[in-house]
Amino acid sequence: MSTLWRDAMSRALYGPGGFFVTGTGPADHFRTSVHASPAFATAVLRLISEVDTALDHPPRLDVVDVGAGRGELLHSLLRLVAAEPAVGVAVGVSARPLGEEPSSGTVRPSLAERVRFRAVEYADRPKNLPEEINWTAEIPTKITGVLLATEWLDNVPLDVAVNTEDGWRYVLVDPENGTETVGDPLSPADLDWLTRWWPSPTSPPSTDSEPDRGVTSTGATSESESGFGAARPAQGSSLTARSRPGCPETPHSNHPRAEIGRSRDEAWANAVQKIERGIAVAVDYGHVSEARPVHGTLTGYRAGRQVPPVPDGSSDVTAHVAMDSVASAGAAVARCAYSLVSQREALRALGADGGRPPIGLAGTDPAGYVRALAAASAVAELTDPAGLGGHLWLRQPVGIPLGPAVAR
C-alpha cells in the first residue's frame, strides 16, 4: 500500500528491523568522512579544543554525536584525547620571572578528565564500545560543549513533492517495491516551506521526453500523464561514499520534484535547543536555495553500491539536505550567527589542508617527508571538492563567539 515518503523512510530506517537499528552498521554500506581518514577525527578534536577554550574549560565538557552509527567517531576521539599529555592547566597563576617560585593556585583537570562522550543512536550499544562512551537513543539536555551531526540530517525522514499541472502534490511510495504515485496537494505548512526554500523552476515541466513505463498515478488516465514509474534505477556501478556533489543521483523525470526539508529544520532546531552553551556542527551533503536540484536527490545505498531508493528496510534511503533552511531554523533557536562552508574550507581552517610537503624535505628528512606525504594523502579524500570535500559544514554557536576557525 502506497504511503507518504516520510512515513515510509521512518519505518524503513528506524522501525523494527530498520536499516539503522539492525545489522553491523552503516560502515558496511557506505563511506563517510569518519571512515575515510583519521585526519577527520583529528580536525574535530581541534574544534572541540577551541570550543573548550571559548567555554573557559568547564568542569564537564560534553561531546554528543547524533546519528553515531556504531560509535566510530567518538571511539577515535577517545583514543586521541587519551593520547594527549595528561597535564593540568594552572588556574590563577600569572607569568613569573625565570627562577622565581610559582605562586599558589589550583590546577584545572585536563581535557581527558573533563570530557564526556555520548553517542545518540537507535541501534543497540555495540559490544566492543569503550565504557567511557555513553549510549542513548535521545539527545540529552543541558549540553555544555559540542553537538556533532555527521551525515545525520540526510537520513531524517522527509516528504517528497512533485510539481504537476495541478500544482505541488505529495509523492506516495509503495514500501515493498518503490513504485511511486501522485497523492494529495501539499498541506499549508509544507507549501509555505516549499515556497520559501525551494524556488520553482522558471521553465514549465517538459513533455517531450519518453515517459517511464509501468507508470501509475492517482487520478491519471494514462501513463503519459505522470512521469513516475517503478523505483528509479541507480546511476554508477560502485560508490565508496554517499556524496557526489553536482551529480544527480537519480535520473530526470518529466516533472520537477522537491524534497520538503521542514522535518529536518525541526530536528536540527530541537538539537540546537538542547545546548546551554557550546556549538552544534552538522556535516552533510546538501544544497542552498539558488542551487536546488530540479529533480531531487533521493537515492539508496547498500553494500557499498548506489541502489534504487526502495524503503523496505534493506538499504539506506537518503536525500541531500537543504542546508540554508536548516541553518535558519537553528539560528532562530540559538539567536547567534552561524557559519556555512564546504568541508574543504572547514578542514583547512582546522589545519588539515591536504597539501603535499615541500619536495626539499625529501632530501633533508626522508622519513619525515614520507610521513608528511602519507598524512597529506589521508586528508586528500576529505578535502576533494568533487567528493567528501564538497560536504557542507554548518556551525551553530550557542552563547559563545564564532571564533576564527569557524568564520569565512
C-alpha positions as CSV (number, residue, x, y, z in Angstrom):
1,M,0.0,0.0,0.0
2,S,1.4,3.4,-1.0
3,T,2.2,5.9,1.7
4,L,4.0,9.3,2.2
5,W,7.8,9.1,1.7
6,R,8.3,10.5,5.2
7,D,6.4,7.6,6.8
8,A,8.0,5.0,4.6
9,M,11.5,6.3,5.4
10,S,10.8,6.4,9.1
11,R,9.8,2.7,9.2
12,A,12.5,1.6,6.7
13,L,15.3,3.3,8.6
14,Y,14.3,3.3,12.3
15,G,11.3,0.9,12.7
16,P,11.6,-2.7,13.9
17,G,14.2,-4.3,11.7
18,G,15.0,-1.0,10.2
19,F,18.3,-0.3,8.3
20,F,19.9,1.7,11.0
21,V,18.8,-0.4,14.0
22,T,19.9,-3.8,12.8
23,G,22.9,-5.4,11.3
24,T,26.6,-4.4,11.6
25,G,26.1,-0.7,10.9
26,P,26.3,1.9,8.2
27,A,30.1,1.4,7.7
28,D,29.4,-1.8,5.8
29,H,27.2,0.1,3.3
30,F,28.7,3.5,2.6
31,R,31.8,5.5,3.4
32,T,31.7,8.7,5.4
33,S,34.4,11.2,6.4
34,V,34.7,9.3,9.7
35,H,35.6,6.1,7.9
36,A,37.8,7.8,5.2
37,S,40.6,9.1,7.4
38,P,41.7,9.5,11.0
39,A,42.5,13.1,10.0
40,F,38.8,13.9,10.3
41,A,38.7,13.0,14.0
42,T,41.9,14.9,14.5
43,A,40.3,18.1,13.0
44,V,37.2,17.6,15.1
45,L,39.3,17.3,18.2
46,R,40.9,20.6,17.3
47,L,37.5,22.1,17.1
48,I,36.5,20.6,20.4
49,S,39.6,22.1,22.0
50,E,38.7,25.5,20.6
51,V,35.2,25.3,22.0
52,D,36.6,24.2,25.3
53,T,38.7,27.3,25.4
54,A,35.8,29.5,24.4
55,L,33.8,28.0,27.3
56,D,36.8,28.7,29.7
57,H,37.4,25.0,30.3
58,P,34.3,23.9,32.1
59,P,34.4,21.1,34.7
60,R,32.5,18.9,32.3
61,L,32.8,19.2,28.5
62,D,30.0,17.3,26.6
63,V,30.7,15.8,23.2
64,V,27.5,14.4,21.8
65,D,27.4,12.6,18.4
66,V,23.9,12.4,16.9
67,G,23.4,9.6,14.4
68,A,26.6,8.0,15.8
69,G,26.5,4.8,13.7
70,R,28.4,2.3,15.8
71,G,30.4,5.0,17.7
72,E,33.3,5.2,15.3
73,L,33.9,8.9,15.6
74,L,33.7,9.0,19.4
75,H,35.9,6.0,19.6
76,S,38.5,7.8,17.5
77,L,38.2,10.9,19.6
78,L,38.5,9.0,22.8
79,R,41.8,7.5,21.6
80,L,43.1,10.9,20.6
81,V,42.2,12.5,23.9
82,A,43.7,9.7,25.8
83,A,47.0,10.1,23.9
84,E,47.2,13.8,24.8
85,P,49.7,14.6,27.6
86,A,47.8,14.4,30.9
87,V,48.9,17.9,32.0
88,G,46.5,20.0,34.1
89,V,46.2,23.8,33.5
90,A,47.1,26.1,36.3
91,V,44.3,28.4,37.3
92,G,45.0,31.8,38.7
93,V,48.8,31.6,38.2
94,S,50.3,34.5,36.5
95,A,53.5,34.6,34.5
96,R,56.7,35.0,36.6
97,P,60.3,35.8,36.1
98,L,62.6,32.8,35.4
99,G,63.8,31.3,38.7
100,E,61.0,32.8,40.8
101,E,58.9,30.4,42.9
102,P,55.4,29.8,41.5
103,S,52.5,31.5,43.2
104,S,49.7,29.4,44.7
105,G,46.9,28.3,42.5
106,T,44.7,25.4,41.7
107,V,45.2,23.0,38.8
108,R,42.4,22.5,36.3
109,P,41.9,18.9,35.2
110,S,43.0,18.1,31.7
111,L,40.6,17.7,28.8
112,A,40.8,13.9,29.1
113,E,39.5,14.1,32.7
114,R,36.7,16.6,31.9
115,V,35.3,15.4,28.5
116,R,32.1,13.3,28.5
117,F,31.3,11.4,25.3
118,R,27.7,10.4,24.4
119,A,26.5,8.6,21.3
120,V,22.9,9.1,20.2
121,E,21.6,6.2,18.1
122,Y,18.6,3.9,17.9
123,A,20.6,0.8,17.4
124,D,21.7,-1.3,20.4
125,R,25.0,-0.4,22.1
126,P,27.9,-2.1,20.3
127,K,29.6,-4.8,22.5
128,N,33.1,-3.5,21.9
129,L,32.4,0.2,22.6
130,P,34.6,1.5,25.4
131,E,32.7,2.2,28.7
132,E,33.8,5.8,28.6
133,I,31.3,6.4,25.7
134,N,27.7,6.7,26.9
135,W,25.0,5.3,24.6
136,T,21.4,6.7,24.3
137,A,18.5,6.9,21.9
138,E,17.7,10.5,22.6
139,I,19.7,13.8,22.5
140,P,20.5,14.8,26.1
141,T,19.5,18.2,27.5
142,K,21.7,20.9,29.1
143,I,24.7,20.2,26.8
144,T,27.8,22.3,27.6
145,G,30.2,21.6,24.7
146,V,29.9,20.2,21.2
147,L,27.0,18.5,19.4
148,L,28.1,16.7,16.3
149,A,25.8,15.5,13.5
150,T,27.9,13.9,10.8
151,E,25.6,12.7,8.0
152,W,22.6,12.6,10.3
153,L,20.2,15.1,8.7
154,D,20.2,13.4,5.3
155,N,18.6,10.4,7.0
156,V,15.9,12.4,8.8
157,P,12.7,11.2,7.1
158,L,11.1,13.8,4.8
159,D,8.2,14.1,2.3
160,V,8.7,14.4,-1.4
161,A,6.6,16.5,-3.7
162,V,6.1,16.8,-7.5
163,N,5.1,19.9,-9.4
164,T,2.1,18.7,-11.6
165,E,-0.2,20.6,-13.8
166,D,-2.4,20.9,-10.7
167,G,0.4,22.4,-8.6
168,W,2.6,20.7,-6.0
169,R,1.4,17.3,-4.7
170,Y,2.9,14.7,-2.4
171,V,4.7,11.7,-3.9
172,L,3.5,8.4,-2.5
173,V,5.6,5.3,-2.5
174,D,5.0,1.5,-2.2
175,P,7.4,0.4,0.5
176,E,7.7,-3.1,-1.0
177,N,8.9,-2.2,-4.4
178,G,9.5,1.6,-4.5
179,T,6.8,2.3,-7.1
180,E,5.7,6.0,-6.8
181,T,2.3,7.6,-7.4
182,V,0.9,11.1,-7.1
183,G,-1.0,11.9,-3.9
184,D,-2.9,14.9,-2.4
185,P,-2.0,18.6,-2.6
186,L,0.6,19.7,0.0
187,S,-0.5,20.9,3.4
188,P,-0.3,24.7,4.0
189,A,2.8,24.2,6.2
190,D,4.6,22.2,3.6
191,L,3.6,24.5,0.8
192,D,4.8,27.5,2.8
193,W,8.2,25.8,3.3
194,L,8.4,25.0,-0.4
195,T,7.5,28.5,-1.4
196,R,10.2,30.0,0.8
197,W,13.0,27.5,0.4
198,W,12.6,25.6,-2.8
199,P,12.1,28.1,-5.7
200,S,10.1,26.6,-8.6
201,P,11.9,26.2,-11.9
202,T,11.3,29.0,-14.3
203,S,10.5,26.7,-17.2
204,P,7.4,24.6,-17.4
205,P,7.6,20.8,-17.0
206,S,8.9,19.1,-20.1
207,T,6.5,16.8,-22.0
208,D,8.9,15.9,-24.9
209,S,10.7,13.1,-23.3
210,E,9.6,9.5,-23.3
211,P,7.7,8.7,-20.0
212,D,8.8,5.8,-17.9
213,R,7.0,2.5,-18.4
214,G,4.9,0.9,-15.8
215,V,3.7,4.3,-14.6
216,T,0.7,4.7,-12.3
217,S,-0.7,8.0,-11.0
218,T,-3.6,8.8,-8.8
219,G,-6.2,10.4,-11.0
220,A,-4.2,9.9,-14.2
221,T,-5.9,8.4,-17.2
222,S,-2.7,7.2,-19.0
223,E,0.9,6.6,-18.2
224,S,2.0,9.7,-20.1
225,E,0.2,11.9,-17.5
226,S,2.5,11.1,-14.6
227,G,6.3,10.8,-15.1
228,F,6.6,8.2,-12.4
229,G,7.4,4.6,-12.6
230,A,9.0,1.9,-10.6
231,A,11.9,2.8,-8.3
232,R,14.4,4.9,-10.2
233,P,17.5,2.9,-11.3
234,A,20.7,4.0,-9.6
235,Q,23.5,5.6,-11.6
236,G,27.0,4.4,-11.4
237,S,28.3,0.9,-10.6
238,S,30.2,1.2,-7.3
239,L,30.5,4.1,-4.9
240,T,32.6,4.4,-1.8
241,A,30.8,7.5,-0.4
242,R,27.3,8.8,-0.5
243,S,28.4,12.2,-1.7
244,R,28.6,13.2,-5.4
245,P,28.1,16.9,-5.3
246,G,26.9,18.4,-8.5
247,C,26.0,15.0,-10.0
248,P,22.3,14.0,-9.8
249,E,21.9,10.6,-8.1
250,T,18.6,9.7,-9.8
251,P,17.6,10.1,-13.5
252,H,15.4,13.1,-14.5
253,S,11.7,12.6,-14.6
254,N,9.3,14.7,-16.6
255,H,8.2,16.8,-13.7
256,P,10.2,18.8,-11.2
257,R,10.5,17.3,-7.8
258,A,11.3,18.7,-4.4
259,E,12.3,17.2,-1.0
260,I,10.5,19.0,1.8
261,G,13.0,19.8,4.4
262,R,10.7,21.0,7.1
263,S,11.1,17.9,9.2
264,R,14.9,18.4,9.1
265,D,14.6,22.0,10.2
266,E,12.6,20.9,13.2
267,A,15.1,18.1,14.0
268,W,18.0,20.5,13.9
269,A,16.2,23.2,15.9
270,N,15.4,20.6,18.5
271,A,19.1,19.5,18.7
272,V,20.3,23.1,19.0
273,Q,17.8,23.8,21.7
274,K,19.4,21.1,23.9
275,I,22.7,23.2,24.1
276,E,23.1,25.5,27.0
277,R,26.5,26.8,25.8
278,G,28.7,25.5,23.1
279,I,28.3,24.7,19.4
280,A,26.3,22.4,17.1
281,V,28.0,21.1,14.0
282,A,26.2,19.5,11.1
283,V,28.3,17.9,8.4
284,D,26.3,16.7,5.4
285,Y,26.0,16.8,1.6
286,G,23.4,19.4,0.7
287,H,22.4,22.4,-1.3
288,V,21.2,26.0,-0.9
289,S,18.2,27.8,-2.5
290,E,20.0,29.1,-5.5
291,A,21.2,25.7,-6.5
292,R,18.3,23.3,-5.6
293,P,18.3,20.1,-7.7
294,V,15.4,20.3,-10.1
295,H,14.6,16.6,-9.9
296,G,15.6,15.8,-6.3
297,T,18.4,13.7,-4.9
298,L,16.5,10.7,-3.2
299,T,18.6,7.5,-3.6
300,G,19.7,4.4,-1.7
301,Y,22.9,2.7,-0.7
302,R,23.6,-0.9,0.2
303,A,26.9,-2.9,0.5
304,G,29.0,0.0,-1.0
305,R,26.8,0.5,-4.0
306,Q,24.2,3.0,-5.0
307,V,20.8,1.3,-5.4
308,P,17.2,2.4,-6.1
309,P,15.5,4.1,-3.1
310,V,13.2,1.3,-2.1
311,P,12.0,1.9,1.6
312,D,11.8,-1.8,2.6
313,G,14.4,-1.7,5.3
314,S,17.1,-3.4,3.2
315,S,19.1,-0.3,2.3
316,D,19.9,3.2,3.2
317,V,17.4,5.8,1.9
318,T,18.8,9.3,1.8
319,A,18.4,12.7,0.3
320,H,20.6,15.8,0.3
321,V,20.0,18.5,2.9
322,A,18.6,22.0,2.3
323,M,21.4,23.4,4.5
324,D,20.4,27.0,4.4
325,S,16.9,26.2,5.6
326,V,18.3,24.0,8.4
327,A,20.7,26.8,9.3
328,S,18.0,29.4,9.6
329,A,16.0,27.1,11.9
330,G,19.0,26.6,14.2
331,A,19.8,30.3,14.2
332,A,16.2,31.1,15.3
333,V,16.7,29.0,18.4
334,A,20.3,29.9,19.2
335,R,19.9,33.6,18.4
336,C,23.5,33.6,17.2
337,A,25.0,33.9,13.7
338,Y,26.1,30.6,12.0
339,S,28.8,29.6,9.6
340,L,28.1,27.5,6.5
341,V,31.2,26.5,4.5
342,S,32.4,23.5,2.5
343,Q,34.2,20.7,4.3
344,R,37.3,21.6,2.3
345,E,37.3,25.1,3.8
346,A,36.4,23.9,7.3
347,L,39.1,21.3,7.5
348,R,41.7,23.7,6.1
349,A,40.7,26.2,8.8
350,L,41.3,23.4,11.3
351,G,44.8,22.6,10.0
352,A,44.0,19.8,7.6
353,D,44.8,21.1,4.1
354,G,45.9,18.0,2.3
355,G,48.8,19.9,0.7
356,R,51.9,18.0,-0.4
357,P,55.0,18.6,1.7
358,P,57.8,20.5,0.1
359,I,60.0,18.3,-2.1
360,G,63.1,19.7,-0.4
361,L,62.1,17.8,2.7
362,A,62.8,14.5,0.9
363,G,66.5,15.4,0.8
364,T,66.8,16.7,4.3
365,D,64.5,14.4,6.2
366,P,63.4,11.4,4.0
367,A,61.5,9.7,6.8
368,G,59.7,13.0,7.7
369,Y,58.8,13.5,4.1
370,V,57.2,10.1,3.8
371,R,55.2,10.7,7.0
372,A,54.1,14.1,5.7
373,L,53.2,12.7,2.3
374,A,51.1,9.9,3.9
375,A,49.3,12.5,6.1
376,A,48.6,14.6,3.0
377,S,47.2,11.6,1.2
378,A,44.9,10.8,4.1
379,V,43.5,14.3,4.0
380,A,43.1,14.4,0.2
381,E,39.9,12.4,0.1
382,L,38.4,14.6,2.8
383,T,39.1,17.8,1.0
384,D,38.5,16.8,-2.6
385,P,35.8,19.2,-3.7
386,A,34.3,16.6,-6.1
387,G,33.9,14.2,-3.2
388,L,33.8,14.5,0.6
389,G,35.3,17.9,0.4
390,G,32.1,19.1,-1.1
391,H,30.2,18.4,2.1
392,L,28.8,21.4,3.9
393,W,29.7,22.3,7.5
394,L,27.1,24.1,9.4
395,R,28.4,25.5,12.7
396,Q,25.8,27.0,15.1
397,P,27.3,28.5,18.2
398,V,25.1,28.9,21.3
399,G,26.2,31.5,23.9
400,I,29.8,31.7,22.7
401,P,31.5,33.7,20.0
402,L,32.1,32.4,16.5
403,G,35.9,32.1,16.5
404,P,38.3,32.5,13.6
405,A,38.3,28.7,12.8
406,V,34.6,28.8,12.1
407,A,34.4,32.0,10.2
408,R,34.8,32.5,6.4
